[in-house]
């Protein structure tokens, strides 16, 4: 499912749709099952290739990608509106 959400975000489909309707449509659908099989097949393929050729090669790609995503999320969270008020909200326990 995460792969489906990622592709929907890249194509802009997720930003155009009503989020509740989008997630409800995928929750118990045949499409969710299809995406689950795709992810399992990718995982089986990586493990079947072996430790050095499969898992290590996949980690050489996925770990830097994870780090880039972390940086992107950090930049996005810093640029959100009212970000300066957040530490005070945490200190007050989000009470008005």
C-alpha positions in Angstrom: 0.0 0.0 0.0 2.8 2.4 0.8 4.1 1.9 -2.8 0.7 2.8 -4.1 0.5 6.0 -2.0 4.0 6.9 -3.1 3.1 6.6 -6.8 -0.2 8.5 -6.2 1.8 11.3 -4.6 4.3 11.4 -7.4 1.6 11.5 -10.1 -0.4 14.1 -8.2 -3.4 11.8 -7.9 -3.3 12.0 -4.1 -3.4 15.8 -4.0 -6.4 16.0 -6.4 -8.6 13.4 -4.6 -10.5 13.6 -1.3 -8.1 11.8 1.1 -10.8 10.0 3.0 -12.4 8.6 -0.2 -9.0 7.7 -1.7 -7.9 5.7 1.4 -11.3 4.1 1.8 -11.3 3.0 -1.8 -8.0 1.2 -1.3 -8.5 -0.1 2.2 -10.2 -3.4 1.3 -9.9 -3.5 -2.5 -8.4 -5.9 -5.0 -6.0 -3.1 -5.8 -4.6 -3.2 -2.3 -4.0 -6.9 -2.7 -2.3 -6.4 -6.0 0.1 -3.8 -4.5 0.8 -6.1 -1.6 1.8 -9.0 -4.0 4.0 -6.6 -5.9 5.9 -5.6 -2.7 6.2 -9.2 -1.6 7.5 -10.2 -5.0 10.2 -7.4 -4.9 11.2 -8.6 -1.4 11.4 -12.2 -2.5 13.5 -11.2 -5.5 15.9 -9.2 -3.3 16.3 -12.1 -0.8 16.6 -14.7 -3.6 19.5 -12.9 -5.2 21.4 -13.3 -1.9 22.9 -11.2 0.9 25.7 -9.5 -1.0 24.1 -9.1 -4.4 20.5 -8.5 -3.2 20.2 -7.1 0.3 23.4 -5.1 0.3 22.8 -3.7 -3.1 19.2 -2.8 -2.1 20.5 -1.1 1.0 23.0 0.9 -0.9 20.0 2.5 -2.7 17.4 2.5 0.0 19.5 3.9 2.9 20.5 7.1 1.0 17.0 7.5 -0.3 15.7 7.2 3.3 18.2 9.9 4.4 17.1 12.2 1.5 13.4 11.7 2.5 14.3 12.6 6.1 15.9 15.8 5.0 12.9 16.6 2.7 10.5 16.0 5.6 12.6 18.2 7.9 12.7 21.0 5.5 8.9 20.7 4.9 8.2 20.7 8.6 10.3 23.8 9.2 8.5 25.7 6.4 5.0 25.0 7.6 2.9 27.9 8.8 3.0 28.7 12.5 6.0 26.5 13.1 7.4 29.1 15.6 4.3 28.5 17.8 4.9 24.8 18.0 7.4 24.7 20.9 5.1 26.8 23.0 2.2 24.5 22.2 4.2 21.5 23.3 5.1 23.3 26.5 1.4 24.1 27.2 0.3 20.6 26.2 -1.6 22.0 23.2 -4.2 23.7 25.4 -5.5 27.0 24.1 
